[in-house]
């Protein structure tokens, strides 16, 4: 997923010049982009690729900033989160950034990827770009 997120950021920043710098603050941009997608369609299938890219980016922010790691969900967790992958925080909890992006699309401002970051344990980095290359802490 790290490579997928980096690819998405490369495409998104080239086309739309979005300031996706792997900072926690950039997750507000994710929320705003999803809100824009909601204004263009109410069908998540029509924007599935964009939602998946935004979710991968959000997960990579958690990897970069909080020391999380990407994991494949087991069958039970996959059923609960409706996603095959997510991130696991340093305290062992599973988090669903891809699902959170979909929830924002489906439910609106009641769901927020940026606000999810406030719940995440173990902040590792605080500066926007230092130490991050493709979302990875060096």
One Martini backbone bead per residue (centre of mass of N, CA, C, O) as a GRO file, in nm:
protein
  138
    1UNK     BB    1   0.053   0.065  -0.015
    2UNK     BB    2   0.284   0.264  -0.027
    3UNK     BB    3   0.313   0.268  -0.337
    4UNK     BB    4   0.024   0.353  -0.398
    5UNK     BB    5   0.035   0.621  -0.249
    6UNK     BB    6   0.272   0.746  -0.406
    7UNK     BB    7   0.133   0.735  -0.680
    8UNK     BB    8  -0.110   0.907  -0.608
    9UNK     BB    9   0.045   1.162  -0.529
   10UNK     BB   10   0.182   1.207  -0.798
   11UNK     BB   11  -0.081   1.245  -0.960
   12UNK     BB   12  -0.228   1.460  -0.780
   13UNK     BB   13   0.001   1.681  -0.786
   14UNK     BB   14   0.017   1.712  -1.095
   15UNK     BB   15  -0.286   1.785  -1.152
   16UNK     BB   16  -0.387   1.954  -0.866
   17UNK     BB   17  -0.175   2.057  -0.662
   18UNK     BB   18  -0.162   1.903  -0.401
   19UNK     BB   19  -0.065   1.924  -0.050
   20UNK     BB   20   0.082   1.621  -0.021
   21UNK     BB   21   0.306   1.576   0.277
   22UNK     BB   22   0.238   1.371   0.521
   23UNK     BB   23   0.065   1.530   0.701
   24UNK     BB   24  -0.180   1.574   0.923
   25UNK     BB   25  -0.300   1.832   0.794
   26UNK     BB   26  -0.356   1.691   0.507
   27UNK     BB   27  -0.625   1.547   0.599
   28UNK     BB   28  -0.808   1.788   0.532
   29UNK     BB   29  -0.783   1.754   0.228
   30UNK     BB   30  -0.915   1.485   0.208
   31UNK     BB   31  -1.190   1.577   0.308
   32UNK     BB   32  -1.232   1.791   0.079
   33UNK     BB   33  -1.214   1.602  -0.162
   34UNK     BB   34  -1.449   1.423  -0.083
   35UNK     BB   35  -1.657   1.650  -0.086
   36UNK     BB   36  -1.622   1.704  -0.390
   37UNK     BB   37  -1.711   1.423  -0.484
   38UNK     BB   38  -2.001   1.444  -0.365
   39UNK     BB   39  -2.085   1.677  -0.569
   40UNK     BB   40  -2.059   1.483  -0.835
   41UNK     BB   41  -2.151   1.222  -0.659
   42UNK     BB   42  -2.334   0.924  -0.508
   43UNK     BB   43  -2.125   0.713  -0.637
   44UNK     BB   44  -1.866   0.523  -0.526
   45UNK     BB   45  -1.790   0.371  -0.793
   46UNK     BB   46  -1.713   0.635  -0.960
   47UNK     BB   47  -1.470   0.695  -0.709
   48UNK     BB   48  -1.298   0.452  -0.608
   49UNK     BB   49  -1.003   0.524  -0.683
   50UNK     BB   50  -0.987   0.788  -0.522
   51UNK     BB   51  -1.062   0.671  -0.246
   52UNK     BB   52  -0.829   0.469  -0.232
   53UNK     BB   53  -0.600   0.677  -0.254
   54UNK     BB   54  -0.681   0.844  -0.003
   55UNK     BB   55  -0.664   0.606   0.197
   56UNK     BB   56  -0.368   0.537   0.147
   57UNK     BB   57  -0.259   0.807   0.229
   58UNK     BB   58  -0.366   0.811   0.517
   59UNK     BB   59  -0.216   0.556   0.606
   60UNK     BB   60   0.070   0.674   0.545
   61UNK     BB   61   0.057   0.890   0.758
   62UNK     BB   62   0.045   0.688   0.996
   63UNK     BB   63   0.314   0.560   0.933
   64UNK     BB   64   0.490   0.819   0.942
   65UNK     BB   65   0.375   0.963   1.221
   66UNK     BB   66   0.301   0.678   1.414
   67UNK     BB   67   0.430   0.386   1.337
   68UNK     BB   68   0.275   0.232   1.155
   69UNK     BB   69   0.128  -0.058   0.979
   70UNK     BB   70   0.068  -0.258   0.732
   71UNK     BB   71  -0.229  -0.474   0.692
   72UNK     BB   72  -0.385  -0.769   0.676
   73UNK     BB   73  -0.694  -0.870   0.713
   74UNK     BB   74  -0.890  -1.061   0.855
   75UNK     BB   75  -1.196  -1.182   0.809
   76UNK     BB   76  -1.333  -1.031   1.044
   77UNK     BB   77  -1.214  -0.746   0.993
   78UNK     BB   78  -1.301  -0.723   0.702
   79UNK     BB   79  -1.605  -0.736   0.767
   80UNK     BB   80  -1.613  -0.488   0.955
   81UNK     BB   81  -1.450  -0.275   0.750
   82UNK     BB   82  -1.469  -0.338   0.433
   83UNK     BB   83  -1.152  -0.422   0.425
   84UNK     BB   84  -0.837  -0.580   0.354
   85UNK     BB   85  -0.690  -0.317   0.469
   86UNK     BB   86  -0.453  -0.162   0.704
   87UNK     BB   87  -0.364  -0.038   1.022
   88UNK     BB   88  -0.113  -0.069   1.280
   89UNK     BB   89  -0.047   0.018   1.578
   90UNK     BB   90   0.181   0.013   1.837
   91UNK     BB   91  -0.067  -0.110   2.028
   92UNK     BB   92  -0.233  -0.315   1.803
   93UNK     BB   93  -0.435  -0.155   1.658
   94UNK     BB   94  -0.690  -0.126   1.429
   95UNK     BB   95  -0.713   0.057   1.116
   96UNK     BB   96  -0.947   0.245   0.870
   97UNK     BB   97  -0.878   0.461   0.627
   98UNK     BB   98  -1.039   0.365   0.381
   99UNK     BB   99  -1.316   0.357   0.525
  100UNK     BB  100  -1.320   0.655   0.616
  101UNK     BB  101  -1.339   0.771   0.333
  102UNK     BB  102  -1.602   0.633   0.257
  103UNK     BB  103  -1.767   0.750   0.493
  104UNK     BB  104  -1.737   1.042   0.405
  105UNK     BB  105  -1.884   1.004   0.139
  106UNK     BB  106  -2.156   0.878   0.261
  107UNK     BB  107  -2.188   1.093   0.535
  108UNK     BB  108  -1.982   1.313   0.567
  109UNK     BB  109  -1.885   1.530   0.826
  110UNK     BB  110  -1.916   1.301   1.047
  111UNK     BB  111  -1.662   1.225   0.889
  112UNK     BB  112  -1.294   1.208   0.971
  113UNK     BB  113  -0.967   1.180   0.901
  114UNK     BB  114  -0.843   1.399   1.075
  115UNK     BB  115  -0.984   1.314   1.345
  116UNK     BB  116  -0.859   1.032   1.359
  117UNK     BB  117  -0.570   1.136   1.433
  118UNK     BB  118  -0.645   1.205   1.738
  119UNK     BB  119  -0.666   0.882   1.816
  120UNK     BB  120  -0.378   0.829   1.757
  121UNK     BB  121  -0.110   0.662   1.859
  122UNK     BB  122   0.227   0.754   1.853
  123UNK     BB  123   0.380   1.000   1.783
  124UNK     BB  124   0.668   1.064   1.574
  125UNK     BB  125   0.603   1.304   1.376
  126UNK     BB  126   0.572   1.672   1.288
  127UNK     BB  127   0.701   1.732   1.036
  128UNK     BB  128   0.609   1.737   0.714
  129UNK     BB  129   0.895   1.610   0.556
  130UNK     BB  130   1.087   1.510   0.750
  131UNK     BB  131   1.171   1.173   0.680
  132UNK     BB  132   0.987   1.167   0.417
  133UNK     BB  133   0.932   0.899   0.171
  134UNK     BB  134   0.645   0.803   0.077
  135UNK     BB  135   0.574   0.808   0.406
  136UNK     BB  136   0.853   0.747   0.523
  137UNK     BB  137   1.056   0.691   0.777
  138UNK     BB  138   1.414   0.736   0.799
   0.00000   0.00000   0.00000
